[in-house]
């Protein structure tokens, strides 16, 4: 069974990808410093899969720890999730973000080259597109100047990967540019578990419905969109996890020194208010929300053209927005 290192594998997207890898006949090996998740996620993965995955608590900036993993396991590929991702915090602490997000990639690539590990799927982001001039966004859409240090780390990491592949390093790399991951595993055993106040819309919705938050603020209802609220492309986390498995399988069939980029989204845009109404419909909960002023730096509207990933990887989303809201709510309820 192929062993795949998942950095940040106890996190939101990483944990769901671990489940999908196992379902596809591969064995995840997880490294996570638990800075934005909890170790009990590893227990939950065992409940879902029946398998106790190898887990290393630590930082991917630690070459020593990576060497220990290579000594313990024959790693045949890497999915690199580990990164700080709070846009607001990145503007306050840019060096923290560059040190972790860019630094860990450099350490990881050196390690992969030394241990002759060929395949890497990199967790990138639609933030590299900024506010696109033309919609939907294709992979050929020009990347804009980043709105935040977080977004800039994703651009820089993509550039590093391109240069690394050009150097004939003997690797194969795919960067997946995610749109907005939502939802949870249908078992409600794993899901998004933000520490502190949620930065993302859906956990704020579910926490408001559960009474943890007093109310939800919609930032602006006077944008040039169908109902005045911002438009995003919301993709179920299980569909996103499946995209990583398909990307890894595709890499295994390519020549060395290969690099490609794919958007991963639902291929449609939904407004913030549409997401709220979808949640109310599937949960039966009336949500306490208010309209507030616009938030500085918010992209007005963006969604993905997924033609490339559909055609090349044979990947299509299987879950609807309502599925995402139902699974998010079931996950919230499971937390008590």
KOLVOTI-259054 format. One record per residue (C-alpha): residue in three letters; x, y, z. Coordinates in Angstrom, 2 decimals, always signed. Each point is the difference from the previous one (the first is absolute). Example, Ala and Ser with C-alpha at 12.3 -4.5 7.8 and 13.67 -1.06 7.14 Angstrom:
rec code:Ala | c1:+12.30 | c2:-4.50 | c3:+7.80
rec code:Ser | c1:+1.37 | c2:+3.44 | c3:-0.66
This chain:
rec code:Unk | c1:+0.00 | c2:+0.00 | c3:+0.00
rec code:Unk | c1:+1.42 | c2:+3.37 | c3:-1.07
rec code:Unk | c1:+0.84 | c2:+2.24 | c3:+2.96
rec code:Unk | c1:-0.77 | c2:+3.70 | c3:-0.48
rec code:Unk | c1:+1.22 | c2:+2.70 | c3:+2.39
rec code:Unk | c1:-2.73 | c2:+2.53 | c3:+0.80
rec code:Unk | c1:+1.38 | c2:+3.17 | c3:+1.57
rec code:Unk | c1:-2.71 | c2:+1.70 | c3:+2.05
rec code:Unk | c1:-1.83 | c2:-3.31 | c3:-0.16
rec code:Unk | c1:-1.95 | c2:+0.55 | c3:+3.22
rec code:Unk | c1:-1.45 | c2:+3.25 | c3:-1.34
rec code:Unk | c1:-3.31 | c2:+0.60 | c3:-1.72
rec code:Unk | c1:+0.84 | c2:-0.90 | c3:-3.61
rec code:Unk | c1:+2.89 | c2:-2.30 | c3:+0.91
rec code:Unk | c1:-2.11 | c2:-2.29 | c3:+2.20
rec code:Unk | c1:-2.69 | c2:-0.44 | c3:-2.67
rec code:Unk | c1:+2.70 | c2:-0.70 | c3:-2.59
rec code:Unk | c1:+1.49 | c2:-2.67 | c3:+2.28
rec code:Unk | c1:-3.38 | c2:-1.79 | c3:-0.05
rec code:Unk | c1:-0.22 | c2:+0.21 | c3:-3.80
rec code:Unk | c1:+3.59 | c2:-1.22 | c3:-0.45
rec code:Unk | c1:-0.72 | c2:-3.03 | c3:+2.15
rec code:Unk | c1:-3.20 | c2:-0.68 | c3:-1.97
rec code:Unk | c1:+2.11 | c2:+0.10 | c3:-3.18
rec code:Unk | c1:+2.44 | c2:-2.62 | c3:+1.33
rec code:Unk | c1:+2.79 | c2:+2.28 | c3:+1.24
rec code:Unk | c1:+1.26 | c2:+0.42 | c3:+3.57
rec code:Unk | c1:+0.29 | c2:+3.51 | c3:+1.45
rec code:Unk | c1:+2.91 | c2:+0.91 | c3:+2.29
rec code:Unk | c1:-0.91 | c2:+3.20 | c3:+1.83
rec code:Unk | c1:+2.14 | c2:+2.85 | c3:+1.31
rec code:Unk | c1:-1.68 | c2:+2.94 | c3:+1.76
rec code:Unk | c1:+1.14 | c2:+2.46 | c3:+2.67
rec code:Unk | c1:-3.61 | c2:+0.25 | c3:+1.30
rec code:Unk | c1:+0.15 | c2:+3.81 | c3:-0.11
rec code:Unk | c1:-3.46 | c2:+0.13 | c3:-1.57
rec code:Unk | c1:-1.52 | c2:-3.39 | c3:+0.81
rec code:Unk | c1:-0.13 | c2:-2.69 | c3:+2.71
rec code:Unk | c1:+1.61 | c2:-3.41 | c3:+0.34
rec code:Unk | c1:-3.40 | c2:-1.67 | c3:+0.50
rec code:Unk | c1:-0.46 | c2:+0.38 | c3:-3.77
rec code:Unk | c1:+2.39 | c2:-2.97 | c3:-0.36
rec code:Unk | c1:-2.36 | c2:-2.06 | c3:+2.19
rec code:Unk | c1:-2.94 | c2:+1.08 | c3:-2.15
rec code:Unk | c1:+1.83 | c2:-1.08 | c3:-3.15
rec code:Unk | c1:+0.43 | c2:-3.44 | c3:+1.55
rec code:Unk | c1:-3.73 | c2:-0.13 | c3:+0.79
rec code:Unk | c1:-0.84 | c2:+0.79 | c3:-3.64
rec code:Unk | c1:+2.59 | c2:-2.24 | c3:-1.72
rec code:Unk | c1:+0.72 | c2:-2.72 | c3:+2.56
rec code:Unk | c1:+3.72 | c2:+0.79 | c3:-0.41
rec code:Unk | c1:+2.32 | c2:+1.81 | c3:+2.42
rec code:Unk | c1:+2.08 | c2:+2.28 | c3:-2.22
rec code:Unk | c1:+3.59 | c2:+0.79 | c3:+0.95
rec code:Unk | c1:+0.05 | c2:+3.49 | c3:+1.54
rec code:Unk | c1:+2.96 | c2:+2.28 | c3:+0.72
rec code:Unk | c1:-0.56 | c2:+3.12 | c3:+2.06
rec code:Unk | c1:+2.31 | c2:+2.68 | c3:-1.29
rec code:Unk | c1:+0.85 | c2:+2.65 | c3:-2.54
rec code:Unk | c1:+0.88 | c2:-0.62 | c3:-3.64
rec code:Unk | c1:+2.73 | c2:+2.61 | c3:+0.43
rec code:Unk | c1:+1.80 | c2:-2.73 | c3:+1.99
rec code:Unk | c1:+2.28 | c2:-1.89 | c3:-2.39
rec code:Unk | c1:+0.89 | c2:-2.31 | c3:+2.90
rec code:Unk | c1:-3.63 | c2:-1.08 | c3:+0.40
rec code:Unk | c1:-0.44 | c2:-0.51 | c3:-3.75
rec code:Unk | c1:+3.13 | c2:-2.18 | c3:-0.06
rec code:Unk | c1:-1.46 | c2:-2.05 | c3:+2.85
rec code:Unk | c1:-3.19 | c2:-0.54 | c3:-2.02
rec code:Unk | c1:+2.05 | c2:-1.09 | c3:-3.03
rec code:Unk | c1:+1.90 | c2:-2.46 | c3:+2.23
rec code:Unk | c1:-3.27 | c2:-1.45 | c3:+1.34
rec code:Unk | c1:-1.95 | c2:-0.16 | c3:-3.28
rec code:Unk | c1:+0.59 | c2:-0.35 | c3:-3.72
rec code:Unk | c1:-1.76 | c2:+3.20 | c3:-1.04
rec code:Unk | c1:-1.01 | c2:+0.06 | c3:-3.68
rec code:Unk | c1:-1.78 | c2:+3.35 | c3:-0.22
rec code:Unk | c1:-0.86 | c2:+3.14 | c3:+1.96
rec code:Unk | c1:-3.12 | c2:+2.11 | c3:+0.34
rec code:Unk | c1:+1.05 | c2:+3.32 | c3:+1.52
rec code:Unk | c1:-2.78 | c2:+1.75 | c3:+1.92
rec code:Unk | c1:+1.95 | c2:+1.34 | c3:+2.99
rec code:Unk | c1:-0.25 | c2:+3.81 | c3:-0.01
rec code:Unk | c1:-1.37 | c2:+2.86 | c3:+2.05
rec code:Unk | c1:-3.10 | c2:+1.33 | c3:-1.76
rec code:Unk | c1:-1.62 | c2:+2.89 | c3:+1.90
rec code:Unk | c1:+0.03 | c2:+2.91 | c3:-2.44
rec code:Unk | c1:-0.47 | c2:+2.65 | c3:+2.70
rec code:Unk | c1:+2.72 | c2:-1.38 | c3:+2.26
rec code:Unk | c1:+2.41 | c2:-0.17 | c3:-2.94
rec code:Unk | c1:-0.22 | c2:+3.78 | c3:-0.43
rec code:Unk | c1:+0.95 | c2:+0.42 | c3:+3.68
rec code:Unk | c1:+2.70 | c2:-2.67 | c3:+0.09
rec code:Unk | c1:+1.40 | c2:-0.33 | c3:-3.52
rec code:Unk | c1:+3.34 | c2:-1.52 | c3:+1.04
rec code:Unk | c1:-1.79 | c2:-2.80 | c3:+1.84
rec code:Unk | c1:-1.80 | c2:-0.87 | c3:-3.25
rec code:Unk | c1:+3.07 | c2:+0.20 | c3:-2.24
rec code:Unk | c1:+2.09 | c2:-2.03 | c3:+2.44
rec code:Unk | c1:-2.59 | c2:-2.75 | c3:+0.30
rec code:Unk | c1:-1.70 | c2:-0.14 | c3:-3.40
rec code:Unk | c1:+3.02 | c2:+0.67 | c3:-2.21
rec code:Unk | c1:+2.66 | c2:-1.39 | c3:+2.33
rec code:Unk | c1:-1.70 | c2:-3.35 | c3:+0.48
rec code:Unk | c1:-0.32 | c2:-0.49 | c3:-3.78
rec code:Unk | c1:+3.74 | c2:+0.59 | c3:-0.46
rec code:Unk | c1:+0.84 | c2:-2.55 | c3:+2.71
rec code:Unk | c1:-2.48 | c2:-2.48 | c3:-1.47
rec code:Unk | c1:+1.35 | c2:+0.27 | c3:-3.56
rec code:Unk | c1:+3.60 | c2:-0.48 | c3:+1.16
rec code:Unk | c1:-1.13 | c2:-3.06 | c3:+1.96
rec code:Unk | c1:-1.95 | c2:-1.44 | c3:-2.94
rec code:Unk | c1:+2.98 | c2:+0.38 | c3:-2.32
rec code:Unk | c1:+2.41 | c2:-1.63 | c3:+2.48
rec code:Unk | c1:-2.35 | c2:-2.95 | c3:+0.59
rec code:Unk | c1:-1.01 | c2:-0.32 | c3:-3.68
rec code:Unk | c1:-3.70 | c2:+0.58 | c3:+0.70
rec code:Unk | c1:-1.47 | c2:+0.90 | c3:-3.38
rec code:Unk | c1:-3.59 | c2:+1.21 | c3:+0.40
rec code:Unk | c1:-1.39 | c2:+3.11 | c3:+1.69
rec code:Unk | c1:-3.51 | c2:+1.44 | c3:+0.08
rec code:Unk | c1:+0.14 | c2:+3.57 | c3:+1.31
rec code:Unk | c1:-2.83 | c2:+1.78 | c3:+1.74
rec code:Unk | c1:-0.34 | c2:+3.36 | c3:-1.77
rec code:Unk | c1:-2.88 | c2:+2.44 | c3:-0.05
rec code:Unk | c1:-2.26 | c2:+2.06 | c3:-2.23
rec code:Unk | c1:+1.32 | c2:+3.01 | c3:+1.95
rec code:Unk | c1:+2.81 | c2:+0.10 | c3:-2.61
rec code:Unk | c1:-2.59 | c2:+1.38 | c3:-2.47
rec code:Unk | c1:-1.02 | c2:+2.97 | c3:+2.18
rec code:Unk | c1:-3.09 | c2:+1.71 | c3:-1.44
rec code:Unk | c1:+0.01 | c2:-1.42 | c3:-3.53
rec code:Unk | c1:-1.03 | c2:+2.23 | c3:-2.88
rec code:Unk | c1:-1.76 | c2:-2.84 | c3:-1.85
rec code:Unk | c1:-2.20 | c2:-2.74 | c3:+1.49
rec code:Unk | c1:+0.02 | c2:-2.92 | c3:+0.37
rec code:Unk | c1:+3.67 | c2:-0.39 | c3:+0.91
rec code:Unk | c1:+2.08 | c2:-2.40 | c3:-2.11
rec code:Unk | c1:+3.52 | c2:-1.20 | c3:+0.74
rec code:Unk | c1:+1.19 | c2:+2.46 | c3:-2.67
rec code:Unk | c1:-1.53 | c2:+2.96 | c3:+1.86
rec code:Unk | c1:+2.87 | c2:+2.33 | c3:+0.94
rec code:Unk | c1:+1.00 | c2:-0.10 | c3:+3.65
rec code:Unk | c1:-0.47 | c2:+3.39 | c3:+1.64
rec code:Unk | c1:+2.07 | c2:+1.76 | c3:+2.63
rec code:Unk | c1:-0.86 | c2:-1.75 | c3:+3.26
rec code:Unk | c1:-2.47 | c2:+1.66 | c3:+2.38
rec code:Unk | c1:+1.80 | c2:-1.41 | c3:+3.07
rec code:Unk | c1:+3.28 | c2:-1.60 | c3:+1.09
rec code:Unk | c1:-1.92 | c2:-3.31 | c3:+0.19
rec code:Unk | c1:-1.00 | c2:+0.29 | c3:-3.66
rec code:Unk | c1:+3.53 | c2:+1.03 | c3:-0.91
rec code:Unk | c1:+1.45 | c2:-3.13 | c3:+1.64
rec code:Unk | c1:-2.15 | c2:-2.11 | c3:-2.33
rec code:Unk | c1:+1.26 | c2:+1.93 | c3:-3.05
rec code:Unk | c1:+3.61 | c2:-0.27 | c3:+1.15
rec code:Unk | c1:-0.35 | c2:-3.73 | c3:+0.70
rec code:Unk | c1:-1.42 | c2:-0.59 | c3:-3.48
rec code:Unk | c1:+2.96 | c2:+1.90 | c3:-1.50
rec code:Unk | c1:+2.45 | c2:-2.06 | c3:+2.07
rec code:Unk | c1:-1.61 | c2:-3.21 | c3:-1.25
rec code:Unk | c1:+0.23 | c2:+1.12 | c3:-3.64
rec code:Unk | c1:+3.70 | c2:+0.83 | c3:+0.40
rec code:Unk | c1:+0.66 | c2:-3.24 | c3:+1.88
rec code:Unk | c1:-1.55 | c2:-2.08 | c3:-2.79
rec code:Unk | c1:+1.91 | c2:+2.02 | c3:-2.65
rec code:Unk | c1:+3.26 | c2:-0.82 | c3:+1.81
rec code:Unk | c1:-0.47 | c2:-3.68 | c3:-0.99
rec code:Unk | c1:-0.43 | c2:-0.97 | c3:+3.64
rec code:Unk | c1:-1.66 | c2:-3.26 | c3:-1.05
rec code:Unk | c1:-3.41 | c2:+0.68 | c3:+1.48
rec code:Unk | c1:-3.61 | c2:+0.21 | c3:-1.18
rec code:Unk | c1:-2.18 | c2:+2.74 | c3:+1.48
rec code:Unk | c1:-3.63 | c2:+1.12 | c3:-0.16
rec code:Unk | c1:-1.21 | c2:+3.20 | c3:+1.65
rec code:Unk | c1:-3.71 | c2:-0.04 | c3:+0.84
rec code:Unk | c1:-1.55 | c2:+3.45 | c3:+0.27
rec code:Unk | c1:-2.89 | c2:-0.42 | c3:+2.41
rec code:Unk | c1:-3.04 | c2:+2.18 | c3:+0.03
rec code:Unk | c1:-2.07 | c2:-0.07 | c3:+3.26
rec code:Unk | c1:-0.01 | c2:-3.37 | c3:+1.80
rec code:Unk | c1:-3.12 | c2:-0.68 | c3:+2.09
rec code:Unk | c1:-1.87 | c2:-2.99 | c3:+1.44
rec code:Unk | c1:+1.21 | c2:-2.94 | c3:+2.07
rec code:Unk | c1:+0.33 | c2:-3.77 | c3:-0.19
rec code:Unk | c1:-3.51 | c2:-1.51 | c3:-0.30
rec code:Unk | c1:+0.68 | c2:-2.04 | c3:+3.17
rec code:Unk | c1:+0.26 | c2:+3.30 | c3:+1.96
rec code:Unk | c1:+3.17 | c2:-1.38 | c3:+1.64
rec code:Unk | c1:+2.33 | c2:+2.60 | c3:-1.58
rec code:Unk | c1:-0.59 | c2:+3.51 | c3:-1.29
rec code:Unk | c1:+1.24 | c2:+3.57 | c3:+0.20
rec code:Unk | c1:+1.06 | c2:+0.77 | c3:+3.56
rec code:Unk | c1:+1.17 | c2:+3.63 | c3:+0.18
rec code:Unk | c1:+1.79 | c2:+0.96 | c3:+3.19
rec code:Unk | c1:-1.49 | c2:+3.25 | c3:+1.30
rec code:Unk | c1:-2.27 | c2:+2.21 | c3:-2.10
rec code:Unk | c1:-0.55 | c2:-1.55 | c3:-3.47
rec code:Unk | c1:+1.57 | c2:+1.84 | c3:-2.95
rec code:Unk | c1:-2.21 | c2:-1.77 | c3:-2.54
rec code:Unk | c1:-3.70 | c2:+0.43 | c3:-0.76
rec code:Unk | c1:-1.40 | c2:-3.50 | c3:+0.54
rec code:Unk | c1:+1.45 | c2:-0.71 | c3:+3.49
rec code:Unk | c1:-1.32 | c2:+3.43 | c3:+1.02
rec code:Unk | c1:-3.43 | c2:-0.97 | c3:-1.35
rec code:Unk | c1:-0.07 | c2:-3.32 | c3:+1.87
rec code:Unk | c1:+1.34 | c2:+1.52 | c3:+3.24
rec code:Unk | c1:-2.64 | c2:+2.74 | c3:-0.19
rec code:Unk | c1:-2.73 | c2:-2.61 | c3:-0.53
rec code:Unk | c1:+1.39 | c2:-1.96 | c3:+2.99
rec code:Unk | c1:-0.08 | c2:+3.10 | c3:+2.22
rec code:Unk | c1:+3.78 | c2:+0.27 | c3:+0.36
rec code:Unk | c1:-0.01 | c2:+3.31 | c3:-1.91
rec code:Unk | c1:-2.66 | c2:+2.63 | c3:+0.61
rec code:Unk | c1:-0.43 | c2:+0.92 | c3:-3.64
rec code:Unk | c1:+1.54 | c2:-0.18 | c3:-3.45
rec code:Unk | c1:+0.97 | c2:+3.17 | c3:-1.84
rec code:Unk | c1:-0.28 | c2:+0.07 | c3:-3.80
rec code:Unk | c1:+2.63 | c2:+2.48 | c3:-1.17
rec code:Unk | c1:-1.81 | c2:+2.12 | c3:-2.59
rec code:Unk | c1:-3.18 | c2:-0.45 | c3:-2.03
rec code:Unk | c1:+0.63 | c2:+2.68 | c3:-2.62
rec code:Unk | c1:+2.48 | c2:-1.78 | c3:-2.26
rec code:Unk | c1:-0.63 | c2:-0.63 | c3:-3.71
rec code:Unk | c1:-1.29 | c2:-3.55 | c3:+0.60
rec code:Unk | c1:-3.47 | c2:-1.63 | c3:-0.20
rec code:Unk | c1:-0.93 | c2:+0.93 | c3:+3.59
rec code:Unk | c1:+2.74 | c2:+2.52 | c3:+0.86
rec code:Unk | c1:+2.13 | c2:-2.39 | c3:+2.11
rec code:Unk | c1:+3.40 | c2:-1.38 | c3:-1.06
rec code:Unk | c1:+0.19 | c2:-3.04 | c3:-2.29
rec code:Unk | c1:+2.30 | c2:-2.97 | c3:+0.63
rec code:Unk | c1:+0.45 | c2:-3.51 | c3:-1.36
rec code:Unk | c1:-0.76 | c2:-2.45 | c3:+2.85
rec code:Unk | c1:+1.43 | c2:-3.52 | c3:-0.41
rec code:Unk | c1:-0.81 | c2:-2.94 | c3:+2.30
rec code:Unk | c1:+3.11 | c2:-1.13 | c3:+1.87
rec code:Unk | c1:-0.57 | c2:-3.63 | c3:-1.08
rec code:Unk | c1:+0.04 | c2:+1.07 | c3:-3.66
rec code:Unk | c1:+3.20 | c2:+1.95 | c3:+0.69
rec code:Unk | c1:+1.53 | c2:-3.06 | c3:+1.70
rec code:Unk | c1:-0.91 | c2:-2.11 | c3:-3.04
rec code:Unk | c1:+1.79 | c2:+2.51 | c3:-2.25
rec code:Unk | c1:+3.25 | c2:-0.63 | c3:+1.92
rec code:Unk | c1:-0.29 | c2:-3.75 | c3:-0.47
rec code:Unk | c1:-0.64 | c2:+0.41 | c3:-3.71
rec code:Unk | c1:+2.91 | c2:+2.47 | c3:-0.29
rec code:Unk | c1:+2.37 | c2:-2.43 | c3:+1.71
rec code:Unk | c1:-1.08 | c2:-2.90 | c3:-2.22
rec code:Unk | c1:+0.45 | c2:+2.19 | c3:-3.09
rec code:Unk | c1:+3.53 | c2:+1.03 | c3:+1.08
rec code:Unk | c1:+1.06 | c2:-3.64 | c3:+0.16
rec code:Unk | c1:-0.57 | c2:-0.31 | c3:-3.77
rec code:Unk | c1:+2.04 | c2:+3.08 | c3:-1.01
rec code:Unk | c1:+3.64 | c2:+0.42 | c3:-0.99
rec code:Unk | c1:+2.35 | c2:+1.54 | c3:+2.56
rec code:Unk | c1:+0.36 | c2:+3.80 | c3:+0.14
rec code:Unk | c1:-3.73 | c2:+0.48 | c3:-0.45
rec code:Unk | c1:-2.01 | c2:+2.96 | c3:+1.31
rec code:Unk | c1:-3.69 | c2:+0.82 | c3:-0.37
rec code:Unk | c1:-2.63 | c2:+2.19 | c3:+1.66
rec code:Unk | c1:-3.72 | c2:-0.71 | c3:+0.47
rec code:Unk | c1:-2.88 | c2:+2.01 | c3:+1.43
rec code:Unk | c1:-2.16 | c2:-1.95 | c3:+2.45
rec code:Unk | c1:-3.46 | c2:+1.46 | c3:+0.48
rec code:Unk | c1:-3.63 | c2:-0.78 | c3:-0.61
rec code:Unk | c1:+0.05 | c2:+2.02 | c3:-3.21
rec code:Unk | c1:-2.77 | c2:+2.33 | c3:+1.17
rec code:Unk | c1:-0.26 | c2:+3.05 | c3:+2.21
rec code:Unk | c1:-2.32 | c2:+0.41 | c3:+2.98
rec code:Unk | c1:-0.64 | c2:+3.18 | c3:+1.93
rec code:Unk | c1:+0.43 | c2:+0.16 | c3:+3.77
rec code:Unk | c1:-3.77 | c2:+0.37 | c3:+0.37
rec code:Unk | c1:-0.61 | c2:-3.06 | c3:-2.20
rec code:Unk | c1:+2.27 | c2:-2.01 | c3:+2.30
rec code:Unk | c1:-1.94 | c2:+1.24 | c3:+3.05
rec code:Unk | c1:-3.34 | c2:-0.92 | c3:-1.58
rec code:Unk | c1:+1.31 | c2:-3.45 | c3:-1.03
rec code:Unk | c1:+1.06 | c2:-0.58 | c3:+3.61
rec code:Unk | c1:-3.39 | c2:+1.11 | c3:+1.34
rec code:Unk | c1:-1.76 | c2:-2.33 | c3:-2.44
rec code:Unk | c1:+1.93 | c2:-3.18 | c3:+0.89
rec code:Unk | c1:+0.33 | c2:+0.68 | c3:+3.74
rec code:Unk | c1:-3.46 | c2:+1.39 | c3:+0.72
rec code:Unk | c1:+1.77 | c2:+2.71 | c3:+2.04
rec code:Unk | c1:-0.77 | c2:+3.69 | c3:-0.43
rec code:Unk | c1:+3.36 | c2:+1.74 | c3:+0.04
rec code:Unk | c1:+0.58 | c2:+3.24 | c3:+1.90
rec code:Unk | c1:+1.88 | c2:+2.12 | c3:-2.52
rec code:Unk | c1:+0.39 | c2:+3.73 | c3:-0.63
rec code:Unk | c1:+1.31 | c2:+2.03 | c3:-2.92
rec code:Unk | c1:+3.18 | c2:+1.88 | c3:+0.85
rec code:Unk | c1:+2.32 | c2:+2.31 | c3:-1.95
rec code:Unk | c1:+2.29 | c2:-1.31 | c3:-2.70
rec code:Unk | c1:+3.21 | c2:-1.60 | c3:+1.29
rec code:Unk | c1:+3.26 | c2:+1.51 | c3:-1.36
rec code:Unk | c1:+1.86 | c2:-2.25 | c3:-2.44
rec code:Unk | c1:-2.90 | c2:-2.33 | c3:-0.78
rec code:Unk | c1:-0.09 | c2:-1.34 | c3:-3.56
rec code:Unk | c1:-3.49 | c2:+0.77 | c3:-1.37
rec code:Unk | c1:-0.52 | c2:-3.16 | c3:-2.03
rec code:Unk | c1:+2.01 | c2:-2.96 | c3:-1.18
rec code:Unk | c1:-0.71 | c2:-3.54 | c3:-1.14
rec code:Unk | c1:+1.88 | c2:-2.69 | c3:-1.87
rec code:Unk | c1:-0.07 | c2:-1.31 | c3:-3.52
rec code:Unk | c1:+0.62 | c2:-3.71 | c3:+0.70
rec code:Unk | c1:+0.21 | c2:-1.17 | c3:-3.62
rec code:Unk | c1:+3.70 | c2:-0.89 | c3:+0.28
rec code:Unk | c1:-0.26 | c2:-2.21 | c3:+3.10
rec code:Unk | c1:-3.19 | c2:-1.58 | c3:-1.40
rec code:Unk | c1:+1.71 | c2:-0.95 | c3:-3.26
rec code:Unk | c1:+3.55 | c2:-0.81 | c3:+1.13
rec code:Unk | c1:-0.58 | c2:-1.66 | c3:+3.39
rec code:Unk | c1:-3.56 | c2:-1.19 | c3:-0.59
rec code:Unk | c1:-1.02 | c2:+1.75 | c3:+3.21
rec code:Unk | c1:-3.52 | c2:+1.33 | c3:+0.51
rec code:Unk | c1:-1.60 | c2:+1.24 | c3:+3.25
rec code:Unk | c1:-2.54 | c2:-2.42 | c3:+1.47
rec code:Unk | c1:-1.44 | c2:+2.15 | c3:+2.81
rec code:Unk | c1:-2.41 | c2:+2.97 | c3:-0.21
rec code:Unk | c1:-0.02 | c2:+3.17 | c3:+2.09
rec code:Unk | c1:-2.90 | c2:-1.43 | c3:+2.01
rec code:Unk | c1:+2.03 | c2:-3.18 | c3:+0.63
rec code:Unk | c1:+2.81 | c2:+2.20 | c3:+1.31
rec code:Unk | c1:-2.34 | c2:+1.89 | c3:+2.34
rec code:Unk | c1:-1.59 | c2:-3.23 | c3:+1.28
rec code:Unk | c1:+3.38 | c2:-1.62 | c3:+0.72
rec code:Unk | c1:+1.33 | c2:+3.19 | c3:+1.64
rec code:Unk | c1:-3.05 | c2:+0.17 | c3:+2.28
rec code:Unk | c1:+0.20 | c2:-3.69 | c3:+0.93
rec code:Unk | c1:+3.67 | c2:+0.52 | c3:+0.86
rec code:Unk | c1:-0.81 | c2:+3.04 | c3:+2.15
rec code:Unk | c1:-2.70 | c2:-1.95 | c3:+1.84
rec code:Unk | c1:+2.41 | c2:-2.89 | c3:+0.62
rec code:Unk | c1:+2.28 | c2:+2.41 | c3:+1.92
rec code:Unk | c1:-2.75 | c2:+0.51 | c3:+2.60
